[in-house]
Amino acid sequence: MTDPLTVLSILNFVPRRMGSIEEYFCALGRQLRSDGGRCVAAFGGEPASDVAAEFRRNGVECRTVPFAKKYPALMWAVHRLVREVRPQVVHFHFVSTASPLFHVARWSGAKKVVVSYHFSFELVSRRRRLKQFVGRCRRAVALAPCSLLVAPSRYIRDCLVCRHRIAPDRIRVIHNGVNLRRFRPHCQPSFDVRAEYGIPAGAPIVSTLAFFIPQKGGDDLVRAVPVVLEQVPEMHLLMIGDGPEIPRLKSLAAELGVAGRVHFTRLASGERMDSLLAESSVTTLVCTWGEAFSLVVLEFLACGKPIVATAVGGTPEAVEDGETGLLVPPRSPGRIAQALIRVLKDRELAGRMGRAARRRAEELFDVERMAADTLATYRELL
């Protein structure tokens, strides 16, 4: 029997829908509650009402921290929060590794301070040596009170060691996980996806899901569409998400003459998102930077969908090339197109990859396993 554990998570993030980050905190809350502990999560703003209700049902106590304010007010708010909650562990998410908040948490009474590194890296660092040196010095000072950094992938761990000069024994890899009960194969759509977007019955749908910034490779995917249509003329592309690149991507699709085959829809939650994935034949994520460890890819795996993805960042740790999907080089619309054609034309291959994808998700990427590994890490530190 372990002593009850109180964990305070502080996130520069506002939950707007029940995505996989929110699912993780629900799993953490359930597991802490079952052991008699407390899970307190402080966000950069009030969660959406449905998300807040789900948090309450799963034992997550919500607070807010004013990340939008300047550092003196933010530091004072973190100090007061730590003093109020009196956690054994304070765990920061989506916070710069040069932040003074780690010192504030430690000085305010936290026994252990943990930092998760969720950010992606450029494939090639363009920073000048002086800036790199100054950045390393700032991080060294800021991270001094931290007991551990959590990396979502071995790729991120290696970048933290090689680029940020953080000692490897201060880093623990805990792979992300997703809700396998929600994301599952053969989910019945809750609305008629094809009717809404004018996609004929039986036409294969390729889906991608992202916040579209240049590093997500949306233009490479759109440029691949005309090539795919030469071999699979009935294919449609569904681009799910928001972001500043959307207007440019729409213009590019029109310029290439494929606007009728490239459909854009805003990021959805719950049953609507599940329905979009259920109707997809193939999924794809073609980032051009070192993606940390994409939750979207794990959701695709859990749904039993074959994946075409770029071999960057932590993605090869999730997608087994030739087994659960196909990996291609970044910035290569032609290679993306050929990979999509291969999977779309070979239904036996697509089915085999989809089944292997689900098995891999069950073995490695369950959110309950992620929460359990995180709690085990906390107890090890204490």
DARAWO-V206944 format. One record per residue. RES is the residue in three letters. BURIAL is # if it has 24 or more other C-alpha atoms within 12 Angstrom, else .. D_LAST is the distance of its C-alpha to the last C-alpha in Angstrom with 1 decimal. Layout:
res:RES burial:BURIAL d_last:D_LAST
res:RES burial:BURIAL d_last:D_LAST
This chain:
res:MET burial:. d_last:14.8
res:THR burial:. d_last:11.3
res:ASP burial:. d_last:10.7
res:PRO burial:. d_last:12.0
res:LEU burial:# d_last:10.0
res:THR burial:# d_last:11.8
res:VAL burial:# d_last:12.0
res:LEU burial:# d_last:14.6
res:SER burial:# d_last:16.3
res:ILE burial:# d_last:19.0
res:LEU burial:# d_last:21.9
res:ASN burial:# d_last:25.1
res:PHE burial:# d_last:26.8
res:VAL burial:# d_last:29.0
res:PRO burial:# d_last:29.2
res:ARG burial:. d_last:32.9
res:ARG burial:# d_last:33.1
res:MET burial:# d_last:31.1
res:GLY burial:# d_last:30.2
res:SER burial:# d_last:27.4
res:ILE burial:# d_last:24.9
res:GLU burial:# d_last:25.6
res:GLU burial:# d_last:25.5
res:TYR burial:# d_last:21.9
res:PHE burial:# d_last:20.8
res:CYS burial:# d_last:22.8
res:ALA burial:# d_last:21.1
res:LEU burial:# d_last:17.6
res:GLY burial:# d_last:19.0
res:ARG burial:# d_last:20.6
res:GLN burial:# d_last:17.6
res:LEU burial:# d_last:15.4
res:ARG burial:# d_last:18.5
res:SER burial:. d_last:19.2
res:ASP burial:. d_last:15.9
res:GLY burial:. d_last:16.8
res:GLY burial:# d_last:14.5
res:ARG burial:# d_last:15.8
res:CYS burial:# d_last:16.5
res:VAL burial:# d_last:18.1
res:ALA burial:# d_last:19.9
res:ALA burial:# d_last:21.8
res:PHE burial:# d_last:24.7
res:GLY burial:# d_last:27.4
res:GLY burial:# d_last:29.9
res:GLU burial:# d_last:30.7
res:PRO burial:# d_last:30.3
res:ALA burial:. d_last:33.5
res:SER burial:. d_last:34.5
res:ASP burial:. d_last:34.2
res:VAL burial:# d_last:30.8
res:ALA burial:# d_last:29.6
res:ALA burial:. d_last:31.1
res:GLU burial:# d_last:29.3
res:PHE burial:# d_last:26.0
res:ARG burial:# d_last:26.8
res:ARG burial:. d_last:27.8
res:ASN burial:# d_last:24.5
res:GLY burial:# d_last:22.3
res:VAL burial:# d_last:21.6
res:GLU burial:# d_last:22.3
res:CYS burial:# d_last:24.0
res:ARG burial:# d_last:24.3
res:THR burial:# d_last:26.1
res:VAL burial:# d_last:25.6
res:PRO burial:# d_last:28.8
res:PHE burial:# d_last:28.3
res:ALA burial:. d_last:32.1
res:LYS burial:. d_last:32.3
res:LYS burial:. d_last:32.2
res:TYR burial:. d_last:29.1
res:PRO burial:. d_last:29.6
res:ALA burial:. d_last:29.8
res:LEU burial:# d_last:26.9
res:MET burial:# d_last:24.6
res:TRP burial:# d_last:25.8
res:ALA burial:# d_last:25.1
res:VAL burial:# d_last:21.4
res:HIS burial:# d_last:21.0
res:ARG burial:. d_last:22.6
res:LEU burial:# d_last:20.7
res:VAL burial:# d_last:17.2
res:ARG burial:. d_last:18.8
res:GLU burial:. d_last:20.2
res:VAL burial:# d_last:17.4
res:ARG burial:# d_last:14.6
res:PRO burial:# d_last:11.8
res:GLN burial:# d_last:8.0
res:VAL burial:# d_last:8.6
res:VAL burial:# d_last:12.1
res:HIS burial:# d_last:13.5
res:PHE burial:# d_last:17.0
res:HIS burial:# d_last:19.7
res:PHE burial:# d_last:23.3
res:VAL burial:# d_last:22.7
res:SER burial:# d_last:24.2
res:THR burial:# d_last:22.0
res:ALA burial:# d_last:24.1
res:SER burial:# d_last:23.2
res:PRO burial:# d_last:22.6
res:LEU burial:# d_last:20.5
res:PHE burial:# d_last:17.2
res:HIS burial:# d_last:18.1
res:VAL burial:# d_last:19.2
res:ALA burial:# d_last:15.9
res:ARG burial:# d_last:14.1
res:TRP burial:# d_last:17.0
res:SER burial:# d_last:17.2
res:GLY burial:# d_last:13.9
res:ALA burial:# d_last:11.2
res:LYS burial:# d_last:7.8
res:LYS burial:# d_last:7.4
res:VAL burial:# d_last:10.7
res:VAL burial:# d_last:11.7
res:VAL burial:# d_last:15.4
res:SER burial:# d_last:17.5
res:TYR burial:# d_last:20.8
res:HIS burial:# d_last:23.5
res:PHE burial:# d_last:26.6
res:SER burial:# d_last:29.3
res:PHE burial:# d_last:31.0
res:GLU burial:. d_last:34.7
res:LEU burial:# d_last:35.9
res:VAL burial:. d_last:37.3
res:SER burial:. d_last:36.0
res:ARG burial:. d_last:38.8
res:ARG burial:. d_last:37.3
res:ARG burial:. d_last:39.1
res:ARG burial:. d_last:37.4
res:LEU burial:. d_last:37.3
res:LYS burial:. d_last:35.5
res:GLN burial:. d_last:33.0
res:PHE burial:. d_last:32.4
res:VAL burial:. d_last:32.0
res:GLY burial:# d_last:29.6
res:ARG burial:# d_last:27.4
res:CYS burial:. d_last:27.5
res:ARG burial:. d_last:26.6
res:ARG burial:# d_last:23.6
res:ALA burial:# d_last:22.4
res:VAL burial:. d_last:22.5
res:ALA burial:# d_last:21.0
res:LEU burial:# d_last:18.0
res:ALA burial:# d_last:17.3
res:PRO burial:# d_last:14.4
res:CYS burial:# d_last:12.8
res:SER burial:# d_last:9.9
res:LEU burial:# d_last:11.6
res:LEU burial:# d_last:14.9
res:VAL burial:# d_last:15.7
res:ALA burial:# d_last:19.3
res:PRO burial:# d_last:21.4
res:SER burial:# d_last:23.6
res:ARG burial:# d_last:24.1
res:TYR burial:# d_last:26.9
res:ILE burial:# d_last:24.7
res:ARG burial:# d_last:22.3
res:ASP burial:# d_last:25.5
res:CYS burial:# d_last:26.9
res:LEU burial:# d_last:23.8
res:VAL burial:. d_last:24.2
res:CYS burial:. d_last:28.0
res:ARG burial:# d_last:28.9
res:HIS burial:# d_last:26.1
res:ARG burial:# d_last:25.3
res:ILE burial:# d_last:21.5
res:ALA burial:. d_last:20.1
res:PRO burial:. d_last:19.5
res:ASP burial:. d_last:16.3
res:ARG burial:# d_last:14.8
res:ILE burial:# d_last:16.0
res:ARG burial:# d_last:15.1
res:VAL burial:# d_last:18.1
res:ILE burial:# d_last:17.8
res:HIS burial:# d_last:21.4
res:ASN burial:# d_last:22.7
res:GLY burial:# d_last:24.0
res:VAL burial:# d_last:26.8
res:ASN burial:# d_last:28.1
res:LEU burial:# d_last:30.2
res:ARG burial:. d_last:32.0
res:ARG burial:# d_last:33.2
res:PHE burial:# d_last:34.0
res:ARG burial:# d_last:36.2
res:PRO burial:# d_last:39.5
res:HIS burial:. d_last:42.8
res:CYS burial:# d_last:41.7
res:GLN burial:. d_last:44.8
res:PRO burial:. d_last:45.5
res:SER burial:. d_last:45.8
res:PHE burial:. d_last:48.5
res:ASP burial:. d_last:51.2
res:VAL burial:# d_last:49.6
res:ARG burial:# d_last:52.7
res:ALA burial:. d_last:55.1
res:GLU burial:. d_last:53.0
res:TYR burial:# d_last:53.1
res:GLY burial:. d_last:56.4
res:ILE burial:# d_last:55.2
res:PRO burial:. d_last:57.6
res:ALA burial:. d_last:56.6
res:GLY burial:. d_last:55.6
res:ALA burial:# d_last:54.9
res:PRO burial:# d_last:51.7
res:ILE burial:# d_last:49.0
res:VAL burial:# d_last:46.6
res:SER burial:# d_last:43.7
res:THR burial:# d_last:41.2
res:LEU burial:# d_last:38.6
res:ALA burial:# d_last:37.4
res:PHE burial:# d_last:37.4
res:PHE burial:# d_last:40.4
res:ILE burial:. d_last:40.1
res:PRO burial:. d_last:41.9
res:GLN burial:# d_last:38.9
res:LYS burial:# d_last:38.9
res:GLY burial:# d_last:42.2
res:GLY burial:# d_last:44.2
res:ASP burial:# d_last:47.5
res:ASP burial:# d_last:47.1
res:LEU burial:# d_last:46.8
res:VAL burial:# d_last:49.8
res:ARG burial:# d_last:51.8
res:ALA burial:# d_last:51.2
res:VAL burial:# d_last:52.8
res:PRO burial:# d_last:56.5
res:VAL burial:# d_last:55.9
res:VAL burial:# d_last:54.3
res:LEU burial:# d_last:57.1
res:GLU burial:. d_last:59.7
res:GLN burial:. d_last:58.3
res:VAL burial:# d_last:56.8
res:PRO burial:. d_last:59.0
res:GLU burial:# d_last:57.6
res:MET burial:# d_last:54.0
res:HIS burial:# d_last:52.3
res:LEU burial:# d_last:49.2
res:LEU burial:# d_last:46.9
res:MET burial:# d_last:44.7
res:ILE burial:# d_last:42.1
res:GLY burial:# d_last:40.4
res:ASP burial:. d_last:41.1
res:GLY burial:. d_last:41.1
res:PRO burial:. d_last:43.5
res:GLU burial:# d_last:45.0
res:ILE burial:# d_last:46.5
res:PRO burial:. d_last:49.9
res:ARG burial:. d_last:50.3
res:LEU burial:# d_last:49.4
res:LYS burial:# d_last:52.0
res:SER burial:. d_last:54.6
res:LEU burial:# d_last:53.8
res:ALA burial:# d_last:54.3
res:ALA burial:. d_last:57.6
res:GLU burial:. d_last:58.7
res:LEU burial:. d_last:58.1
res:GLY burial:. d_last:60.0
res:VAL burial:# d_last:57.1
res:ALA burial:. d_last:56.3
res:GLY burial:# d_last:57.4
res:ARG burial:# d_last:54.9
res:VAL burial:# d_last:51.8
res:HIS burial:# d_last:50.4
res:PHE burial:# d_last:47.9
res:THR burial:# d_last:45.8
res:ARG burial:. d_last:43.1
res:LEU burial:# d_last:39.5
res:ALA burial:# d_last:39.4
res:SER burial:# d_last:37.0
res:GLY burial:. d_last:36.9
res:GLU burial:. d_last:40.0
res:ARG burial:# d_last:41.9
res:MET burial:# d_last:39.4
res:ASP burial:# d_last:39.2
res:SER burial:# d_last:43.0
res:LEU burial:# d_last:43.3
res:LEU burial:# d_last:41.1
res:ALA burial:# d_last:42.9
res:GLU burial:# d_last:46.3
res:SER burial:# d_last:45.1
res:SER burial:# d_last:46.5
res:VAL burial:# d_last:44.4
res:THR burial:# d_last:41.5
res:THR burial:# d_last:40.8
res:LEU burial:# d_last:38.6
res:VAL burial:# d_last:40.2
res:CYS burial:# d_last:38.0
res:THR burial:# d_last:39.2
res:TRP burial:# d_last:35.9
res:GLY burial:# d_last:32.6
res:GLU burial:# d_last:31.2
res:ALA burial:# d_last:27.4
res:PHE burial:# d_last:27.3
res:SER burial:# d_last:29.7
res:LEU burial:# d_last:28.9
res:VAL burial:# d_last:32.7
res:VAL burial:# d_last:33.1
res:LEU burial:# d_last:30.6
res:GLU burial:# d_last:32.6
res:PHE burial:# d_last:35.7
res:LEU burial:# d_last:34.4
res:ALA burial:# d_last:33.4
res:CYS burial:# d_last:36.9
res:GLY burial:# d_last:38.4
res:LYS burial:# d_last:40.2
res:PRO burial:# d_last:41.2
res:ILE burial:# d_last:39.9
res:VAL burial:# d_last:41.6
res:ALA burial:# d_last:39.2
res:THR burial:# d_last:39.1
res:ALA burial:# d_last:37.3
res:VAL burial:# d_last:35.1
res:GLY burial:# d_last:31.4
res:GLY burial:# d_last:29.1
res:THR burial:# d_last:32.0
res:PRO burial:# d_last:33.0
res:GLU burial:# d_last:29.6
res:ALA burial:# d_last:30.5
res:VAL burial:# d_last:34.3
res:GLU burial:# d_last:35.9
res:ASP burial:# d_last:39.2
res:GLY burial:# d_last:42.1
res:GLU burial:# d_last:39.9
res:THR burial:# d_last:38.3
res:GLY burial:# d_last:40.2
res:LEU burial:# d_last:41.9
res:LEU burial:# d_last:40.4
res:VAL burial:# d_last:42.8
res:PRO burial:# d_last:42.7
res:PRO burial:# d_last:42.0
res:ARG burial:# d_last:45.1
res:SER burial:# d_last:47.4
res:PRO burial:# d_last:49.2
res:GLY burial:. d_last:51.5
res:ARG burial:# d_last:48.7
res:ILE burial:# d_last:47.0
res:ALA burial:# d_last:50.4
res:GLN burial:# d_last:51.1
res:ALA burial:# d_last:47.7
res:LEU burial:# d_last:48.3
res:ILE burial:# d_last:51.9
res:ARG burial:# d_last:50.7
res:VAL burial:# d_last:48.3
res:LEU burial:# d_last:50.7
res:LYS burial:# d_last:53.7
res:ASP burial:. d_last:52.1
res:ARG burial:. d_last:51.0
res:GLU burial:. d_last:50.1
res:LEU burial:# d_last:47.7
res:ALA burial:# d_last:46.2
res:GLY burial:# d_last:45.7
res:ARG burial:. d_last:44.2
res:MET burial:# d_last:41.7
res:GLY burial:# d_last:40.8
res:ARG burial:# d_last:40.1
res:ALA burial:# d_last:38.0
res:ALA burial:# d_last:36.1
res:ARG burial:# d_last:35.1
res:ARG burial:# d_last:34.1
res:ARG burial:# d_last:31.8
res:ALA burial:# d_last:30.2
res:GLU burial:# d_last:29.7
res:GLU burial:. d_last:28.2
res:LEU burial:# d_last:25.8
res:PHE burial:# d_last:25.7
res:ASP burial:# d_last:25.0
res:VAL burial:# d_last:22.9
res:GLU burial:# d_last:21.4
res:ARG burial:# d_last:20.1
res:MET burial:# d_last:18.8
res:ALA burial:# d_last:16.9
res:ALA burial:# d_last:15.5
res:ASP burial:# d_last:14.5
res:THR burial:# d_last:12.7
res:LEU burial:# d_last:10.8
res:ALA burial:. d_last:10.0
res:THR burial:# d_last:8.8
res:TYR burial:# d_last:6.4
res:ARG burial:. d_last:5.1
res:GLU burial:. d_last:5.5
res:LEU burial:. d_last:3.8
res:LEU burial:. d_last:0.0
